[in-house]
Amino acid sequence: MKTCRNPACGEAFYDRSRNGTRVWHDMKTCGNALNLRASRARRQHSPEPEPPAAG
């Protein structure tokens, strides 16, 4: 038994994945929301790419 990694959820689930690394009870609800937040945070902290040089 594992607990969902989403702090707002905390639901318990049985990890039936082959390698035992599942961290959310449901990817559609908890996993998607946390992955989206992490992606947005990474984009905010990464430098803007420089535009290509004209020429």
A tleap script that builds the chain and sets N, CA, C and O, in Angstrom:
source leaprc.protein.ff14SB
mol = sequence {
  NMET LYS THR CYS ARG ASN PRO ALA CYS GLY
  GLU ALA PHE TYR ASP ARG SER ARG ASN GLY
  THR ARG VAL TRP HIE ASP MET LYS THR CYS
  GLY ASN ALA LEU ASN LEU ARG ALA SER ARG
  ALA ARG ARG GLN HIE SER PRO GLU PRO GLU
  PRO PRO ALA ALA CGLY
}
set mol.1.N position { 0.841 -1.186 0.000 }
set mol.1.CA position { 0.000 0.000 0.000 }
set mol.1.C position { 0.880 1.241 0.000 }
set mol.1.O position { 1.900 1.304 0.686 }
set mol.2.N position { 0.460 2.219 -0.783 }
set mol.2.CA position { 1.147 3.506 -0.844 }
set mol.2.C position { 0.120 4.611 -0.652 }
set mol.2.O position { -1.086 4.385 -0.752 }
set mol.3.N position { 0.618 5.802 -0.377 }
set mol.3.CA position { -0.235 6.977 -0.251 }
set mol.3.C position { 0.038 7.887 -1.432 }
set mol.3.O position { 1.190 8.070 -1.825 }
set mol.4.N position { -1.014 8.458 -2.000 }
set mol.4.CA position { -0.890 9.365 -3.136 }
set mol.4.C position { 0.039 10.516 -2.774 }
set mol.4.O position { -0.056 11.069 -1.678 }
set mol.5.N position { 0.943 10.884 -3.691 }
set mol.5.CA position { 1.922 11.933 -3.436 }
set mol.5.C position { 1.292 13.336 -3.432 }
set mol.5.O position { 1.910 14.286 -2.951 }
set mol.6.N position { 0.087 13.469 -3.956 }
set mol.6.CA position { -0.602 14.757 -3.948 }
set mol.6.C position { -0.980 15.097 -2.505 }
set mol.6.O position { -1.753 14.364 -1.888 }
set mol.7.N position { -0.448 16.201 -1.952 }
set mol.7.CA position { -0.738 16.540 -0.554 }
set mol.7.C position { -2.216 16.803 -0.282 }
set mol.7.O position { -2.687 16.590 0.836 }
set mol.8.N position { -2.940 17.255 -1.278 }
set mol.8.CA position { -4.365 17.530 -1.102 }
set mol.8.C position { -5.204 16.258 -1.160 }
set mol.8.O position { -6.384 16.285 -0.810 }
set mol.9.N position { -4.619 15.150 -1.593 }
set mol.9.CA position { -5.383 13.906 -1.765 }
set mol.9.C position { -5.127 12.936 -0.618 }
set mol.9.O position { -5.992 12.733 0.233 }
set mol.10.N position { -3.944 12.340 -0.596 }
set mol.10.CA position { -3.588 11.400 0.458 }
set mol.10.C position { -4.290 10.059 0.397 }
set mol.10.O position { -4.273 9.316 1.379 }
set mol.11.N position { -4.905 9.729 -0.724 }
set mol.11.CA position { -5.608 8.452 -0.854 }
set mol.11.C position { -4.611 7.298 -0.906 }
set mol.11.O position { -3.538 7.421 -1.496 }
set mol.12.N position { -4.970 6.188 -0.291 }
set mol.12.CA position { -4.132 4.995 -0.297 }
set mol.12.C position { -4.465 4.149 -1.520 }
set mol.12.O position { -5.622 4.072 -1.933 }
set mol.13.N position { -3.429 3.505 -2.106 }
set mol.13.CA position { -3.642 2.647 -3.265 }
set mol.13.C position { -2.606 1.539 -3.269 }
set mol.13.O position { -1.567 1.646 -2.617 }
set mol.14.N position { -2.887 0.496 -3.992 }
set mol.14.CA position { -1.949 -0.607 -4.153 }
set mol.14.C position { -1.212 -0.414 -5.467 }
set mol.14.O position { -1.841 -0.302 -6.519 }
set mol.15.N position { 0.101 -0.373 -5.420 }
set mol.15.CA position { 0.927 -0.162 -6.608 }
set mol.15.C position { 1.069 -1.475 -7.368 }
set mol.15.O position { 1.782 -2.380 -6.936 }
set mol.16.N position { 0.388 -1.569 -8.494 }
set mol.16.CA position { 0.446 -2.779 -9.319 }
set mol.16.C position { 1.381 -2.606 -10.513 }
set mol.16.O position { 1.425 -3.470 -11.390 }
set mol.17.N position { 2.128 -1.500 -10.559 }
set mol.17.CA position { 3.043 -1.283 -11.678 }
set mol.17.C position { 4.167 -2.318 -11.638 }
set mol.17.O position { 4.483 -2.873 -10.585 }
set mol.18.N position { 4.754 -2.562 -12.786 }
set mol.18.CA position { 5.768 -3.599 -12.902 }
set mol.18.C position { 6.974 -3.331 -12.001 }
set mol.18.O position { 7.475 -4.245 -11.347 }
set mol.19.N position { 7.442 -2.081 -11.965 }
set mol.19.CA position { 8.634 -1.793 -11.172 }
set mol.19.C position { 8.328 -1.143 -9.824 }
set mol.19.O position { 9.253 -0.788 -9.093 }
set mol.20.N position { 7.058 -0.982 -9.482 }
set mol.20.CA position { 6.681 -0.487 -8.157 }
set mol.20.C position { 6.982 0.978 -7.906 }
set mol.20.O position { 7.308 1.357 -6.780 }
set mol.21.N position { 6.879 1.817 -8.945 }
set mol.21.CA position { 7.228 3.228 -8.789 }
set mol.21.C position { 6.045 4.178 -8.921 }
set mol.21.O position { 6.237 5.389 -9.037 }
set mol.22.N position { 4.857 3.661 -8.907 }
set mol.22.CA position { 3.673 4.520 -9.025 }
set mol.22.C position { 3.578 5.437 -7.807 }
set mol.22.O position { 3.822 5.001 -6.682 }
set mol.23.N position { 3.220 6.722 -8.030 }
set mol.23.CA position { 3.182 7.673 -6.925 }
set mol.23.C position { 1.827 8.361 -6.755 }
set mol.23.O position { 1.597 9.009 -5.734 }
set mol.24.N position { 0.924 8.235 -7.736 }
set mol.24.CA position { -0.400 8.842 -7.621 }
set mol.24.C position { -1.458 7.764 -7.717 }
set mol.24.O position { -1.274 6.758 -8.402 }
set mol.25.N position { -2.578 7.980 -7.023 }
set mol.25.CA position { -3.636 6.978 -7.095 }
set mol.25.C position { -4.297 7.007 -8.468 }
set mol.25.O position { -4.791 5.982 -8.937 }
set mol.26.N position { -4.311 8.181 -9.121 }
set mol.26.CA position { -4.909 8.311 -10.453 }
set mol.26.C position { -4.163 9.389 -11.223 }
set mol.26.O position { -4.098 10.535 -10.777 }
set mol.27.N position { -3.604 9.041 -12.360 }
set mol.27.CA position { -2.832 9.994 -13.149 }
set mol.27.C position { -3.722 11.105 -13.698 }
set mol.27.O position { -3.263 12.239 -13.836 }
set mol.28.N position { -4.968 10.814 -14.011 }
set mol.28.CA position { -5.859 11.818 -14.610 }
set mol.28.C position { -6.168 12.962 -13.658 }
set mol.28.O position { -6.321 14.101 -14.099 }
set mol.29.N position { -6.262 12.688 -12.384 }
set mol.29.CA position { -6.624 13.746 -11.438 }
set mol.29.C position { -5.398 14.284 -10.709 }
set mol.29.O position { -5.050 15.453 -10.878 }
set mol.30.N position { -4.755 13.478 -9.923 }
set mol.30.CA position { -3.635 13.948 -9.099 }
set mol.30.C position { -2.346 14.110 -9.891 }
set mol.30.O position { -1.689 15.145 -9.784 }
set mol.31.N position { -1.976 13.128 -10.672 }
set mol.31.CA position { -0.714 13.171 -11.406 }
set mol.31.C position { -0.656 14.291 -12.418 }
set mol.31.O position { 0.355 14.988 -12.504 }
set mol.32.N position { -1.705 14.481 -13.183 }
set mol.32.CA position { -1.718 15.516 -14.203 }
set mol.32.C position { -1.585 16.895 -13.579 }
set mol.32.O position { -0.822 17.718 -14.084 }
set mol.33.N position { -2.293 17.170 -12.511 }
set mol.33.CA position { -2.245 18.486 -11.876 }
set mol.33.C position { -0.851 18.784 -11.336 }
set mol.33.O position { -0.353 19.896 -11.507 }
set mol.34.N position { -0.215 17.816 -10.689 }
set mol.34.CA position { 1.119 18.045 -10.131 }
set mol.34.C position { 2.175 18.153 -11.224 }
set mol.34.O position { 3.099 18.957 -11.103 }
set mol.35.N position { 2.059 17.364 -12.282 }
set mol.35.CA position { 3.015 17.470 -13.386 }
set mol.35.C position { 2.894 18.823 -14.072 }
set mol.35.O position { 3.906 19.405 -14.464 }
set mol.36.N position { 1.684 19.330 -14.224 }
set mol.36.CA position { 1.472 20.631 -14.840 }
set mol.36.C position { 2.084 21.734 -13.989 }
set mol.36.O position { 2.735 22.632 -14.523 }
set mol.37.N position { 1.889 21.683 -12.677 }
set mol.37.CA position { 2.480 22.686 -11.787 }
set mol.37.C position { 3.997 22.649 -11.846 }
set mol.37.O position { 4.639 23.699 -11.887 }
set mol.38.N position { 4.580 21.461 -11.850 }
set mol.38.CA position { 6.033 21.329 -11.913 }
set mol.38.C position { 6.574 21.865 -13.232 }
set mol.38.O position { 7.610 22.529 -13.256 }
set mol.39.N position { 5.882 21.582 -14.320 }
set mol.39.CA position { 6.304 22.069 -15.628 }
set mol.39.C position { 6.271 23.590 -15.685 }
set mol.39.O position { 7.205 24.217 -16.185 }
set mol.40.N position { 5.206 24.176 -15.179 }
set mol.40.CA position { 5.103 25.639 -15.171 }
set mol.40.C position { 6.192 26.266 -14.311 }
set mol.40.O position { 6.748 27.302 -14.676 }
set mol.41.N position { 6.499 25.659 -13.185 }
set mol.41.CA position { 7.551 26.182 -12.303 }
set mol.41.C position { 8.913 26.116 -12.995 }
set mol.41.O position { 9.717 27.042 -12.878 }
set mol.42.N position { 9.172 25.021 -13.714 }
set mol.42.CA position { 10.451 24.906 -14.433 }
set mol.42.C position { 10.553 25.965 -15.522 }
set mol.42.O position { 11.615 26.559 -15.710 }
set mol.43.N position { 9.464 26.207 -16.238 }
set mol.43.CA position { 9.489 27.213 -17.308 }
set mol.43.C position { 9.684 28.618 -16.759 }
set mol.43.O position { 10.324 29.441 -17.413 }
set mol.44.N position { 9.153 28.915 -15.583 }
set mol.44.CA position { 9.310 30.237 -14.988 }
set mol.44.C position { 10.749 30.478 -14.564 }
set mol.44.O position { 11.216 31.616 -14.607 }
set mol.45.N position { 11.468 29.431 -14.154 }
set mol.45.CA position { 12.821 29.586 -13.650 }
set mol.45.C position { 13.888 29.413 -14.721 }
set mol.45.O position { 15.064 29.672 -14.463 }
set mol.46.N position { 13.505 28.983 -15.910 }
set mol.46.CA position { 14.498 28.799 -16.968 }
set mol.46.C position { 14.661 30.115 -17.738 }
set mol.46.O position { 13.692 30.853 -17.918 }
set mol.47.N position { 15.886 30.406 -18.191 }
set mol.47.CA position { 16.100 31.649 -18.930 }
set mol.47.C position { 15.425 31.597 -20.296 }
set mol.47.O position { 15.277 30.532 -20.895 }
set mol.48.N position { 15.027 32.750 -20.766 }
set mol.48.CA position { 14.401 32.855 -22.086 }
set mol.48.C position { 15.469 32.576 -23.154 }
set mol.48.O position { 16.584 33.088 -23.051 }
set mol.49.N position { 15.152 31.789 -24.154 }
set mol.49.CA position { 16.133 31.551 -25.223 }
set mol.49.C position { 16.319 32.836 -26.055 }
set mol.49.O position { 15.374 33.591 -26.284 }
set mol.50.N position { 17.553 33.052 -26.492 }
set mol.50.CA position { 17.824 34.235 -27.296 }
set mol.50.C position { 17.276 34.033 -28.705 }
set mol.50.O position { 17.352 32.928 -29.241 }
set mol.51.N position { 16.724 35.086 -29.312 }
set mol.51.CA position { 16.229 34.957 -30.681 }
set mol.51.C position { 17.388 34.708 -31.633 }
set mol.51.O position { 18.504 35.154 -31.369 }
set mol.52.N position { 17.150 34.009 -32.730 }
set mol.52.CA position { 18.231 33.727 -33.692 }
set mol.52.C position { 18.763 35.028 -34.302 }
set mol.52.O position { 18.012 35.979 -34.521 }
set mol.53.N position { 20.035 35.050 -34.562 }
set mol.53.CA position { 20.670 36.232 -35.150 }
set mol.53.C position { 20.247 36.374 -36.603 }
set mol.53.O position { 20.205 35.395 -37.348 }
set mol.54.N position { 19.939 37.587 -36.993 }
set mol.54.CA position { 19.544 37.852 -38.389 }
set mol.54.C position { 20.795 37.847 -39.257 }
set mol.54.O position { 21.815 38.440 -38.904 }
set mol.55.N position { 20.706 37.192 -40.360 }
set mol.55.CA position { 21.853 37.322 -41.173 }
set mol.55.C position { 22.125 36.291 -42.129 }
set mol.55.O position { 23.116 36.368 -42.856 }
savepdb mol mol.pdb
quit
